[in-house]
Amino acid sequence: MAQTIFRIIIAIILFDFVFENILDYLNYRNLKETIPPELKGIYDEERYRKSQQYEKVKSRFSLLTGIFNLALILLMLFGNGFGLLDEWVRGITGNPYLRTLLFFGVLGLAFDLITLPFQVYSIFVIEERFGFNKTTPKTFITDKLKSWLLGAIIGGGIILFVQWAWLATGKWFWLIVMSGITGFMIFMTMFYTDLIVPLFNKLTPLEEGELKKAIFDFASKAGFNLKDVYVINGSKRSTKANAYFSGLGPKKKVVLYDTLINDLNTQEIVAVLAHEIGHYKKKHVVKGMILSLLQTAVMVWLLSLALNIPGLSLALGGKEPSFYLGLIAFGLLFTPVSFFTGIVSNLISRKHEYQADAFAKQRHLGHALINALIKLSRNNLSNLTPHPAYVFFHYSHPTLLQRKTAIGE
């Protein structure tokens, strides 16, 4: 049975690699040197050529990293890397929880260190070449150390919780894990901006003035109870702009990147926030959370079945069943399920984006929203002509041209 599972895992990995690269190839072939007629007025010739170059460089780099990662996982599988690591942690401690922490800690750290040159090249060569990078080596190193610490605390805590539920609660495993994950997701939705963001970025209240007044005036007219507006120093790492809402219930906050404030005028920023408020008004946040929990419930249910199959651990080279080897094997086998749930999620997400755009348009901000999206796309060198197949499988948002057509302004 272990050999059969091993072959299935290899087949899934290879199919996923080939399929993703076919999509990337189609997207790459869809790039054009001359600006399409429908983009004239959005991109000038020089900016358009730069956006195509940026997309080509990212595509080639993605292929390189994909091949490297494929070689790495195949080496681990055919070279019995997981089995050897399992044997090593068993020699260190007999405690199953400590073995799990040690196994995932070593595996995660080793993978991150091995792929570190690719991370450095992406930020300090590619992003630097196209004028986006503002990250200093010091910031990169401190971000990495903080990420490792958070990963150990949060990731390690979640894994140990799941392991405890599996070992100690028997038939209640599914219910207990789902309850814990649900609570964690709600907690992070409410407090992510307060607890996690300040570890990496500086948040400051938006100063009094025209922009803050315009934001609160619109929120009041839209019947949206807004608590705070903050500015995040996104320019510390990149010139790319963003904005988001955080929190649930009475703890809703607006977070604006300082780059967004620099790139857009007041009405355009309000239009972007009107779009985000539209998500709340249409209950997309709640619907999205419910969908995510349903997907997680399917995953946890399948996991509860998989962890009781000794062949999963043995397929990865373990000499006896273990929680951590079973979890990794399950993650590899779960790829086809997550592939289909991802398609559904993207379809729903794109529908929600159209509805949020319509919300802004109904409040006479459609033209300003389109102008904002055009500026952001132009400044971020976004690919405005992705292949339809790539959009279908990967895009959580409609393309700019699709949104512009739907808004009709």
Buried (B, 14 or more C-beta within 10 A) or exposed (E): EBEEBBEBBBEBBEEBBEEBBEBBBBBBEBBEEEBEEEBEEBBEEEBBBBBBBBBEBBBEBBBEBBEEBBEBBBEBBEEBBBBEBBEEBBEEEEEBBEBBBBBBBBBBEEBBEEBEEBEEBBBBEBBBEBEBBBBEEEBBEEBBEEEBEBBBEEBBEBBBBBBBBBEEEEEEBBEBBBEBBBEBBEEEBBBEBEEBBEEBBEBEEBEEEEBBEBBBEBBEEBEBEBEBBBBBBBBBBBBBBBBBBBBBEEBBBBBBBBBBBEBBBBBBBBBBBBBBBBBBBBEBBEEBBEBBBEBBBBBBBBBBEBBEBBBBBBBBBBEEBBBBBBBBBBBBBBEEEBBEBBEEBBEBBBEBBBBBBBBBBEBEBBBBBBBBBBBBBBBBBBBBBBBEEBBBBBBEBBBBBBBBEBBEE
